[in-house]
């Protein structure tokens, strides 16, 4: 059997070029500027998706309006990923988390991001929840300081 070294070299070169392109694309995505970065302080424990976050300081990052939000403690000992089920236009006002309280349980519902004109809704309120919260005043907000771009 005769080996054609030119064909073998061409195949190796194509493989190498393909790998280089993949590395460049991955690096560009990894270094892309995020849609939103902010810092906030939770004065109490909250439930956020499947995560339970204790009181403390946190960073939040969203790479796009359809990507998961990464929440990391300032100390670096906790990281959680939350996928927003709904993205809507932002509400008036500042940058904040909306949190509801039902008994001792507090739940993060949304993140208002006027800097990018969006709101990420992590746990939509049902009609009955909206009515109960309006009557009982069980809605709280936590300010988020957005990073300057």
N, C-alpha and C positions, 0 to 999 in steps of 0.2 A: 504494500500500500504506500502510495506516494503522498507526502504531506505538502500542501501548498503553503509555504511560509508567508506569502503575501496575503492570502485569505485569513490565515491565523492572526497575523499582525493587524489586519483591518478589523477583525472581530474584537480583538483585545482593545484596540483604540476606541471602537464604538462603545464598549462596555465602560471604559474609563471616562469617556465624555459623558455618558449617561449618568454615571455616579457623580461626576463633578456638577452636572446640572441639578441633580437632586439635592446635593449638599448646598448649592447656592440658593435654591428655592426655599429649603428649610431654614437656612440662615436668615434670609430676607423676611420670612414669616415670623421667626423668633425675635427679630430685631425691629419689627414693625411698631410704629407708635400706637399705643393703646387708645381706644375711644375715650376711656374715662379712668382716672386714678384719683382716689381720695383717701382721707383718714378720718376716723370717727372714734368716739369713746362710748362704750355701752355702760350705763350706770347700773345695769342689772343683767341677769342671765336672760338670753333669748333663744327661741327655737327659730331656726332658719333652714327651711327645707328639712333634710334629715339630720342636720347638725344642731348641736346645742352649744352655744358660745357663752362662756362665763363673762361677767363684767370685766371690762378692760379696754385697752386701746387696740385698734385694728386698722389695717390698710385694705382697700378694696380696689380691684382692677377688673375692667371689662375691655376686651380687645375689640369687640364689635357689638352692635346692638343685639345680635342673635347668638353671641357666644356666652359661655358660662361666666359667672362672676367668680373671681377668686378672692376669698377673704382670708387674710393672714394676720395673726396677732403681731403686734409690734415686737414682742419678744422672740417671735419666730417659732414658738412651740406649738402653734395650732394653725392648720390650713384647712379650708373647706371650699368646695366648689358648688355653686348654686346656678342652675340653669333657669333663666327667667322664662316662664311659660308665655308671657305676653309682653310686648313692647308697645308702648303708646306714646302719644305726645306728652311732653312734660306739663306739670301743673305750674301755676304762677307761684312765685316765691323763690326761696332758696334751695340749696342742695340738702336733702335730708332723707333719712329712712323713716318710713311710716311703720309703726309698731302697734299692734292691738294687744289688749290684756283681757284674758278670760280667767278669772280667779287669780292664781299665782303664775299662770303660764302666759308668757309674752311671746308674740310671733311677729317676725319681720314680714311685712306684706309687700313693700315696694321701696324703690330707690328713685327719688326725683333728681334728674340731672339736667337742669336748665342750660348748662354749658354746652350740651350737645343736642338740646331740644327733645330729649327722650325721658321716659319713665320706664324702668324695668319693674314689672309686677311679678313677684315671686309666689305670692299666695293670694289670689283674687278673693275678694269678699263676696259672699253670697248675698242675696237680697235681704234675707232675715238677719244676717250678721250686720249689714249696713244699718238696718233699722234699730237693732239692739244697741249698737255702738253709738248711734246718734242720740238715743235716749239716755244711755248710761255714761256717756263721755269716756269710753274706754279706748280712746285713740291717743297715741303719743307720737312725737317726732323726735329724732336724734339728728342733730346737725352733722353734716359731712363737709369737711374742708377739701375742696377739689384742688388737685395739683394744677399749677399754671402750665400752659403749653407754650 
